[in-house]
Amino acid sequence: MKAFKNEVYLDFTKPAAAAKQKSAVDAVRKKFGKEYPNLVGGKRLVSKSKTVSVNPAEPSEIIGTFQKSGADDAEKAMKAALKAFETWKTVPMKERAQYLFKAANVMRKRRLEINAWMISEVGKNYLEADADTCEAIDFLEFYGRDALRLAGPQPIVPQPGEKNELVYVPLGVGIVIPPWNFPFAILAGMSAAAIVSGNTIVLKPSSDSPMMGWLFADIMKEVGLPAGVLNYFVASGAEAGDYLVGHPKTRFVTFTGSMQVGLHVNELAAKTAPGQIWIKRVVAEMGGKDGMIVDSEADVDAAVIGTVAAAFGFQGQKCSACSRVIVDAKVYDEFVAKLKIEVDKIVIGDPKNDVRMGPVVSARAEKTILDYIAIGKKEGKLIAGGSKVKGLNGYYIEPTVIVNVKPNARIMQEEIFGPVLAVCKAKNFDDAMAIANNTIYGLTGAVFTKNAKKLARARELILRLAGMII
């Protein structure tokens, strides 16, 4: 087997590549409006209530109509997964891994199609969508290889007179709850890791991106994954989602999303249900309030470019997005002036035309972000954006920059998940590090400085205090 290698992104600055992707977008647009069932135990299930996925760039366009199942169908999904687990857990690892490798090859063949649905359903531009699809392929290729490694002999401390082994075994049924912002990559990664390990899953995609879950389920069906191993289940989070998380037969839950929902999932899973005989395991990745530090010894031009890319890529709808930048007072005015110039260059429009910045994902998200902008205008000085984009029908918000924001302001502390950047002035490098660590979140971050000693200090202090990645 070849060594793992990351999938290479397509170069859409080349007219031929852009034209092929545009053609794929046009092709999937002709398929808008169809209805898709849930897939439970290999059977197609429909519910009375529906989930309608719309194009955030043009909300009158329906991507597709999906189901919105409740607790009754959730029980059917659990039973189907439990039944499949009895045989799937005995399938040799080499065979299970092959399903992932075959699916990765199908994804390569359907790559532009997958990208096109993502561009249409969540508003990513061409490169953002392609990177998402590439990451999904990477997950399948990497997890397949790592599963084979873990299935082999494992190191163990020998004991005289004993013959011991370390063997990894499947747990059972897992509930997979992925996000909409990386609607194919994270969904595929969470699902594939569970499946290749010998578990069966109930996959509950986000109601903002059910098509991406359908595509993954369709690909796994195409490669022959046995019925019931993956149960595609679009459903009510409050009803069916809670039912599954609290179910006594659920062995584990993997979740990526907001802090509020993640904490609810963790709390619900921690309660022992009648008939439950094990402790449920929860893997939850929940939000961020990531900061960049711009030191007095930084390359300001490079810091501006990096900040804008991190803050406004995919409209700031990433837990790893830079939502606050902390700038040393000595370079603050220069940084702010150059930041405004760079932000004003951003082109906004329909992602089907591959512009830099598209819409936010939904009307709900749009309202939340605009509410935060209103708060931010009171907490600092607006120098860019600040409004809904005029002349476009979708959920478009201008890239927004608010400066002179205090460290404890709400827009410095709370996750906005949109194209809003708060700029805070620091007295010096130590003050900047203190501000960077002044949140309940710890996920990613960055430091711009030419001073190696400061980088070393930042790596130690920020990693130690907040769990941030430099």
N, C-alpha and C positions, 0 to 999 in steps of 0.2 A: 504494500500500500504506500502511496506517495505521502510525503510529509505534509502536514496541514499548511495551507497557504491561503491568505485572505483573498477573497474575490476582488477583482479590480473594477473600480467605478468606470462607467462610460464617460467619454469626454463630449459633453453636449455643446461645447464651443465649436465643434466640428459640424458643419451643416448636414452632413450625411447622417450622423448619429441623431441629431435633433429632429431631422425629417422622419426617421424611422419611429422615434418616440411619438411625434405628433400624429403619425399615421395610426399608431396603436391607440392613442387617446381617441381619435375619431372613430375607431372600430368599436371600442367599448361603449362609447356614447350611444351607439346604435342599439345597445343592449339594455339601456336604462329602462327602469320601470317594471321589471319582472319580479315575480314573487318567489321566495326561496324558503323551503321547509327547514325545520330542525332535522337533524340526522341522529337518531337514537337507536343503538343496537342494529344499525343497518337499515332501519325503517324511517320513512319520511313522516314526520309529525307536524301538524299545523294547529294553531291555537286560534281562539276567537279574537283575542286582542293582537294587534300588530305593532311592529316597530318599523317606522318609515325612515330610511336613510336618504338624506338629501345632499345635494351638491352645495357646499358652503359658499362657493363662488356665485351660485345662481340657485337660491333655495327653492325656486319653483320647479327645478329639475329633480326628479326622484331617481336616486341611484338604484334602489330596489326596495321591495317590501319584505320584511322578515317577520318572524313570529315574536310573540311576547308571552312566553309560557309562565305558568304559575307553579304552585307547589305540587299539584297532581302530576304534571309532566316531569317535574324535577325528580320525583320518586321513580318514575319510569326510567329516567336517565341514570339514576343511581343503581337501579336493579340491573340495567343493561351493562353498566361498567363492572359491577360485582360479578356478573355471570362471565363476562369476557376475561376478567382477571384470573379466574381459575385455570384457564388454559394458557393465557398470554404469559403468565409468570414462569411457565415451564419452557417457553421457547428459548433456545440457546442464544446467548448474547450476540454471536456472530450473525445470526439470522435477523435479530431485532435491529442491529446496526445497519444491515443492508437496506432496510426500509428507509432509513434516514439518508443514506447515500443515493438511493434511487430517487427519493423526493428532491434532493438537492439538484440532481441532473434535470428533473422535470422543471424545477424553478428556473434553471438556466435557460431552458427552451422557451419558457413562458414569461421570461423576465420583463420584457416590454409591456406585456399584457398586465402583469402584476403592478408594475409601475403606474400604468395608465389608470387602473382602478383606484390606486392610492392617491394619485393626482386629483382624481375626480371626487373621491369620497371625503378626504380630509384636507385637501388644499396644499399638498406639498409641491414644490417645483420639481423639475426633472431630476436634478442631481440629488435632492433630498430623498425623493422616492427611490431612486436607484440605489442609493446608499443603504436605505432601509431593506430593500430586497437582497442586496449583497450581504448584509449582516445576517439575514435569515438563512441564507445559504451557508454562511460561515458557521452559524450555530449548529446546523445539521451535520456539517462535515467535522467540526471539532468535537461535538458531543458523541458522535458515532465512534470516533477514534478513542476518546477518553473512556467511553463505556467498555471498549475492548481492553483497554489498559486495566481498568478496575476489575474486569472479569478474570484476569490472569492471576498468577500467584502473587500474594501480597506479603510484604516483609512483616515478620513477627519475631519477637524475642524468644529464642528457644529455651525450653525448660527440660532439664534432665528427666528422662523417663516418660516424657509426654510428647504427643504428636498433635500439635495445635495448628489450626488454620484460621485465617481471617477471610471471611466470605461476605460479600455484599448481597443482600436479598431485597426483592421488591417489597414495598409496603402495602399497596392496595390501591384504592380509588383516591385520586386527587382531584381537587377543584381548581381549575386554572382560570384566573380572572386577569386578563391583560388590559393594557391601556389603549387609548385611541391615538396617542401621539406618535408611537412607533408601532403601528397597527399590524404590521406583518412580522417584523424582526422579533420583537419581544414576545408576541403571541407564539411564533414558531419556536423560539428558544425555550420558553417555559413548557410548551407542550412536548417538544421533542425530547428534552431532558427526562421528563417523567416517563414517556413512552419507552424510550430505549432502555431505561432502567428496569423495565418489566411491570410498570404500573399501568393502570388504565385511567382515563381522565374524562371529566365532564368539562368541556371548554365553553366558557361563557364569555363571548367577546363583548367589547364595549358596544353600547347601543348607538354610539356615534360612528362606529366602523365595522358593522357586522359583515359587510361584503368581504373584507380582508380575512375574516375568520372562515367564511364560506370557501374562499379560494384555497386556504390551507387545508381544510377538510376535504375539498375536492381533489387536491393533489395527493393527499395521503390515501384516499380511496383509489385514485388512479394507479398508485404503486402497489395496491393489493393489501393494505393494512386490514387485518381482520375486523369485522363488524363489532362494535362495542368497545374497542380499544380506545377510540377517540369518538366521543359523543358531542356533536356540535349543537349548542343549546343557547339560542337567543331567548332571553327571559327577563322578567322583572327582577331587578336587584333587591328591592325591598321584600319581595315575596319569595321567589324561587332562589335567589342568591343567598339570602339569609337561611332558607330551609336547608340548602346544600352545605353551607358552612357549618351549621349546627347539627347536621345529620350524624347519628351515632356510628355510621359505617365510613364516614369520611376519615381518611388517614392523614391527609395533608392538604394545605391550601397554599397556592402560590398567587401572589397579588402584586400588581404594580398600579399605582394610582395616587389619589390624594391622601394626605395625612389623615383627614377626618374619616374617610371610608376605611383606610387601612387599620386605623385604631379600632374601629367598629368590628372589622373582620377578626382582628386579633382577640378582642374581648369576647366575641361570640364563640370563637373556636376554643377559647380557654375554659369555657363552661362545659362540664361533663354532662352529656345527654343521657337519658335513661337507656340502658343497654350498651353504652360505650365501654370498651374494655382496654382502651389505650389512650395515650395523650396525643392529641393532634399536633402536627408540626405546621408552623406557619412561616413562610418566607415572604416578607413584605418590604417592598421598596416604595418609599412614600415621600415624594416631594423634595424641594430644596429651595434655598434662598442664596444662591451662589454669588460670591463677590470676587471682583478683581481688584488687586492693589496696584496702584501706579505710583512707584517710588520717585523721589526727586532725582534719582540717577537712572531713570528709565529712558528708553528710546520712545519719546512721546508719540511720534508718528506710528510706530509699530503698535503701541498700546491702544491707540485710537482704532486702528484697523481691526485688531483682535477683539476689542470691546464690542464694536458694531457687529462683527460676525457672530460673536457669542450671544449678544443680547437679542438680535433680530432674526437670526436663522430660524426658519419655520415659525415666524411670527412670535418668537419667544415662548413657544408652547413646549418647552422641555424642562424637566426638573433640573437639568444641567445648564440651563440658560443663564447667562450673566444678567442678573436683575438689579445688581447694585455695583457701582464702581467707586472705590475709595481712593482718593487722589491726594498726594502730598501737597500741602499748601504752596510749596515753591513752584510747582508746575501746574497748579490747578487752573489758572486762567488760560494758559496756553492749551491745556488739554480740552477744556470746555469749548473754546473757540473752534478748535480743529474737529472736535466731536460733532458739533452742529453741522459743519460743512459736510462731513462724511455721511451723516444721517440724512441730510437733505438730498443726497444723491440717490437714495434707495427708490427703485421703481416698483410701484404697486400695481397689481392687475390680476387677471384671471390666470391661474397656474397652468391651464391648458396651453397657454402661449409662452410658458416658461419664463415668467418674470421673476425677479429676485424675491418679492414678498407678496403672498397671497392673502386670503381671508383667514380669520380665526375659525375654529371648527364648528361653532353653533351659535344660535341666538342667545342661548344661556351663557355661553362663554363671553360673547360680545357684551352683554349687559354687565356681567361681573367686572370685566376689564374696564369698561367705561366708568363704572362706579368707583373703581380704584383710582382712575385718572382724576376724577372729581376730588377725591380725598387728597391726592398728590398735589393738586394745584393749590391746596390750602397749606400743604406742608413744605412747599418749596417753590421755585420759580420755573415755569414752563418755558423751554427754549425751542422745542420742536414737537410737532404733532399735537396730540391732545384731543383729537376728535375722530368721529366716524368719517370714513372717506366718502366724499360726495361724488355722485355721478356713477356709482357702481351699485349693483343690486344686492351683492352678497354681504357677508359679515366682515367687512373691511375696516380696520382701525389703523390710523396713521402711526408710524413708528414714533414713539413718544419719549422725550427726555425731560426729566425734571431735576434741576440742580439746586444746590444749597440746601440739601435735605439733611436733617439731623439724624444721628445714629439710631435713635429710638423711635423715629417716625414709623407709621404703619407701613408705608411703601418700602421701608428699609427692613421691615421685620416679617411681613406677611407674604406668602406666595401668591403672586398675581397670575402667573401662567399666561402671559400675553406680551405684546410688544411695548413694554414700559420699563424704562431704565431710570433708576434713582442714582444721582451723583452726590457723593458726600465728601467734604473736605476733611483731611486729617492733618494734625499738627506736624507729625513726623512719622517715621516708619513704625515705631513702637505703637503709636496711637492708631495707625492704620491696621495693624495686626489685631489690636484690641477690638476695633470696630468690626473687623472681619469675623471675629469669633463671637460677636454679640447677637447671636440668633439661636433658636432652638434647633435649627437644621444643621446638618453636616453632610455634604455630598461632594461637590467639586469646587474648584476655585483656581485662581491664577495670581502670579506675582510678576510684574514687569519691573526689572531692575538690572543694571549691569554689574551690581555689586555681589560677588559670589558669597561673601560672608552673610549678607542680608538674606540671600536665597536659602542658605543653610539654616539660618535662624527661623525663617518662615516655614521651612519644611518641618522642622522639629516642633515649633509651637503650634502651627495650625493643624498639623496632623494629630498631634497629641491632644489638643484641646477640643477639636471639632470633628475629627475624623475626615477632614477634607483632603482631597487629592490635589497635589500641586503639579 
